């Protein structure tokens, strides 16, 4: 493996390929990173279920409410990237604003969230591989293998290896592949919503079908701690990923502007897509606990598998639509598997370049100009985590979205606070600075802090997650989803302390100093 080592200077000095991705490519990567089809399949059911209190028909309101802090935090990313375009994103910016230890934890949260989600992504991709092949050949026996833990795990591991290899081969290869993968899933999602709403308004629905109501977009009638907070943490998951457009900032054209514009644009396009599909799914399937109802906990891990057959029927056209639906979720999970590796590897290379990680993670392949050690390290760690939690509980594997939501709230919220503090000396020089760099990022951070605190309490409840046997899924007597999220943060603190003893240069501010922005 031929590699070169970058210096520990700022952006553009790590050996990554310059000017490889334009604005459209960055938007596509930002949207594909969220994996719209996969995210909705895996998370919409949990959003409807909420926490101790059912969210139900107010799910579109939760989708809309979760969009607000996402938009505010995307402003923070845009403004911070304008003056500090480093692939470490939250790691670099939080270190500048609050100091090295806060920055280290921000970087670790990105890495931990990505490793955890890879387990869920691989499980979905592995399972849908058999569903897709079974639909293609009209063979229910092949499709049934999707429920086999062993074979879906094997297929999931193959997907992790394949996408890791693609990311290793180069950012341009990754971007070109995303055009096709994202295009497939967006077309199918729009078709799904259109068919669902047509059947609802034509009076050709099923038991539980309900005409959309305006109050579905108002979640404020629900209790915050037991319904809204845990539901928003899950909803954050479906938006999460647009920051990949900023994580590849050192490889984009017009480094200071393109990534930020792509992040904001991706977020806006996502909310439109999600609201359309959510309204269609909730209206057609309802929120009851019947076989296709979104209030049925058994359907939460994959709402499309529950709704699809009832929506499209047994006709030839229905069979074709199920094939396309399976293909979109498979390609969505595959796309997100790939784009999850991209930001994690680039966070790791930035941390290594600033001496916050072992120097091997800073090595870049001389031909492909990609982070070689960081990319393969991400893939191997994800595969190991996937195997571990498959053995612990398949139910926990599907519900890890809540744990990821905690980490997302942590590092996105930290980015919002970092923006306000980093730009504090220039906030009152213009109205734009005050709102875009200060107030809105601060509000986004506060919103995410609130849902983190209340959501953690819900996820630590032993009764929150129940497996197929009716048993509570717990670790040390507490809710497993909350424990995994909290433990990942504690593990980061332990690793930070250990690395502080091994190589204290970074923590002493020798490689990345704390300062405020004063240029404008």
Secondary structure, DSSP 8 states (H G I E B T S, - for coil): --EEE--SSSTT-S---TT-B-HHHHHHHHHHHH-HHHHHHHHHHHHHH-SSS--GGGHHHHHHHHHHHHHHHHHHHHHHHHH---TTTHHHHHHHHH-HHHHHHHHHHHHHHHHHHHHHHHHHHHHHHHHHHHHHHT-HHHHHGGG-HHHHHHHHHHHHHHHHHHHHH-HHHHHHHHHHHHHHHHHHHHHHHHHHHHHHHTT---TT-----GGGG-GGGS-IIIIIHHHHHHHHHHHTTTTHHHHTGGGBSSTTTHHHHHHHHHHHHHHHHHHHHHHHHHHHH-SSSSTT-TT-GGGTT-HHHHHHHHHH-SSHHHHHHHHHHHHHHHHHHHHHHHHHHHHHHHHHHHHHHTTSS-GGGGEEETTT-SBHHHHHHHHHHHHHHHHHHHHH-HHHHHHTHHHHHHHHHHHHHHHHHHHHHHTTTTGGG-HHIIIIIIIHHHHHHHHHHHHHHHHHHHHTSTTS-B-TTS-B-EETTEEHHHHHHHHHHHHHHHHHHHHHHH-TTTTTTSSS--------
